Amino acid sequence: MSKVKKIPEFKTQAQERAYWESHDSSDHLEWGNAEKVTLANLKPSTKTISLRLPEGLLGRIKVEANKRDMPYQSLIKVWLTEDVKQSSKLA
């Protein structure tokens, strides 16, 4: 295992920028002291799907979305999320 290198002191931002452009920051980290971090505000990865709906149902969804001033796809996601959460609570 390699020894952790000390970060030098810099007199200017230009010196620091030049240093980090030519050095690997991982040489200055003690990975054994690292802590796991949860980034709760990141947007989850999404996957595009194709969903066939009866035209009448899609029309009613669009009307409901319009009442809420939101895109119909977003309303479908909200409804699906709420339903899955509710189903998980019952299980």
Sequence and secondary structure as in RCSB ss.txt:
>XXXX:A:sequence
MSKVKKIPEFKTQAQERAYWESHDSSDHLEWGNAEKVTLANLKPSTKTISLRLPEGLLGRIKVEANKRDMPYQSL
IKVWLTEDVKQSSKLA
>XXXX:A:secstr
          SSHHHHHHHHHHS GGGG  GGG      TTS            HHHHHHHHHHHHHTTS HHHH
HHHHHHHHHHHHHHH 
